[in-house]
Amino acid sequence: MKSYLVAAALTAASAFPAAALEMGQALPYLTLEDQHGGTHALTGNVETLLFTRDKAGSDVASVALDGIEQSELEARQVVYVADISIMPSIITSMFALPKMRKQPWLTLMDNKGDATANFPHQANEVTLVRFEDGNVKEIQFYADGTELKSALAL
């Protein structure tokens, strides 16, 4: 009986879009898959969230994260999330995922676009969200990878 309740709760949670990610709000609980097929739950222990929704933003994030290992991001509690829902699945599987798998950092992916639908974003930029005590403290947008890397102090 308990397993049915858990399954029902998880199904209901995934059926509704994520809450808006805005100043003072907590990071909504999300479970996303990375480029290697691993599943990750985003919880209140994230200090910095990077978010992209388009290729240009992803390119900015790649410049900022170039040479950075996942262990360093984990130590600083930095998480990178990409909404890849607008990418055609053939492009995702043939080109994007193989390229992403070569990166030393994890990219958590929103394949349907619903989990991150209410995340703040600007076209061709990376959204940087800083959290304090589990709530959004600051939201910034970066169109330059070098500036983003500096902001991350990486």
KOLDREN-677597 format. One record per residue (C-alpha): residue in three letters; x, y negated, z negated. Coordinates in steps of 0.001 Angstrom, whole numbers, padded with zeros to 6 digits, always signed. Layout:
<rs>
ALAXYZ;...
</rs>
This chain:
<rs>
MET+000000+000000+000000;LYS+002815-002400-000878;SER+004465-001893+002513;TYR+001213-002899+004235;LEU+001031-006087+002188;VAL+004632-006960+002987;ALA+004077-006276+006676;ALA+000903-008376+006665;ALA+002663-011246+004910;LEU+005559-011169+007368;THR+003179-011067+010313;ALA+001193-014003+008964;ALA+004359-015993+008272;SER+005582-015522+011828;ALA+002201-016428+013322;PHE+002311-019996+012029;PRO+004793-022591+013222;ALA+007462-023794+010838;ALA+006733-026772+008659;ALA+008107-030098+009804;LEU+011731-030624+008924;GLU+011794-034217+007768;MET+013297-036354+005010;GLY+012638-034927+001561;GLN+011202-031657+002893;ALA+012643-028253+002065;LEU+014066-026024+004766;PRO+011243-023679+005744;TYR+011967-019989+005270;LEU+012956-018598+008659;THR+014225-015268+009866;LEU+016156-015533+013133;GLU+018315-013236+015219;ASP+021909-014074+016120;GLN+023634-013494+019473;HIS+024833-010054+018319;GLY+021361-008816+017341;GLY+021767-009346+013595;THR+018898-010781+011597;HIS+019426-013697+009212;ALA+017122-015392+006739;LEU+017527-019127+006296;THR+017028-020045+002688;GLY+017563-023047+000447;ASN+021322-022455+000194;VAL+022046-024193+003530;GLU+023914-027477+003126;THR+024166-028412+006806;LEU+022031-027298+009721;LEU+022994-027867+013338;PHE+020130-027576+015800;THR+020021-027647+019592;ARG+017156-027286+022003;ASP+018829-027703+025404;LYS+022020-026821+027273;ALA+023581-030273+026916;GLY+023090-030170+023139;SER+024526-026667+023060;ASP+027593-027910+024943;VAL+028058-030682+022349;ALA+027847-028104+019541;SER+030355-025849+021330;VAL+032891-028689+021518;ALA+032424-029437+017807;LEU+032699-025782+016771;ASP+035560-024858+019105;GLY+038238-023039+017129;ILE+036088-022741+013993;GLU+035597-019288+012497;GLN+032282-018117+011038;SER+033916-017687+007633;GLU+034668-021425+007500;LEU+031077-022286+008385;GLU+029837-019910+005704;ALA+032190-021405+003113;ARG+030757-024854+003897;GLN+027195-023485+004153;VAL+026806-024665+007753;VAL+024280-022886+009976;TYR+023830-023322+013724;VAL+020341-022731+015154;ALA+019460-022929+018844;ASP+016010-022933+020399;ILE+016593-020904+023556;SER+012917-020454+024407;ILE+013007-022595+027552;MET+015788-020483+029052;PRO+014552-017837+031486;SER+015107-014372+029998;ILE+017218-013239+032956;ILE+019587-016182+032407;THR+019657-015483+028677;SER+020558-011817+029076;MET+022942-012112+032032;PHE+024818-015314+031221;ALA+024027-017049+027927;LEU+024249-014100+025515;PRO+027515-012687+026938;LYS+029076-016162+026647;MET+027695-016658+023125;ARG+029007-013261+022014;LYS+032554-014465+022703;GLN+032156-017352+020247;PRO+033651-016805+016765;TRP+030634-018429+015075;LEU+027058-017211+014768;THR+024262-018894+016629;LEU+020839-018145+015178;MET+018317-018148+018012;ASP+014677-019105+018233;ASN+013609-017052+021237;LYS+009975-018170+021265;GLY+010353-021799+020195;ASP+007725-021569+017459;ALA+010056-021212+014453;THR+011819-024502+015221;ALA+008968-026291+016978;ASN+008840-029015+014321;PHE+012589-029504+013946;PRO+013735-033027+014819;HIS+015565-033269+018118;GLN+016600-035628+020857;ALA+017285-034526+024416;ASN+020911-033623+025157;GLU+021991-033988+021526;VAL+022721-031912+018450;THR+020591-032521+015393;LEU+022608-032491+012182;VAL+020514-032057+009047;ARG+022108-032299+005612;PHE+020395-030844+002564;GLU+020699-031715-001093;ASP+019079-029513-003715;GLY+017338-027653-000888;ASN+015652-030747+000581;VAL+016482-032789+003666;LYS+018778-035625+002672;GLU+019899-036891+006079;ILE+019108-036369+009774;GLN+021532-037506+012466;PHE+021870-036925+016207;TYR+025117-036437+018110;ALA+025777-036547+021843;ASP+029562-036241+021445;GLY+031223-033058+020191;THR+034277-034837+018794;GLU+032093-037167+016739;LEU+030043-034207+015496;LYS+033198-032309+014529;SER+034365-035363+012587;ALA+030987-035653+010834;LEU+031259-031989+009859;ALA+034825-032538+008616;LEU+035964-029378+010410;
</rs>
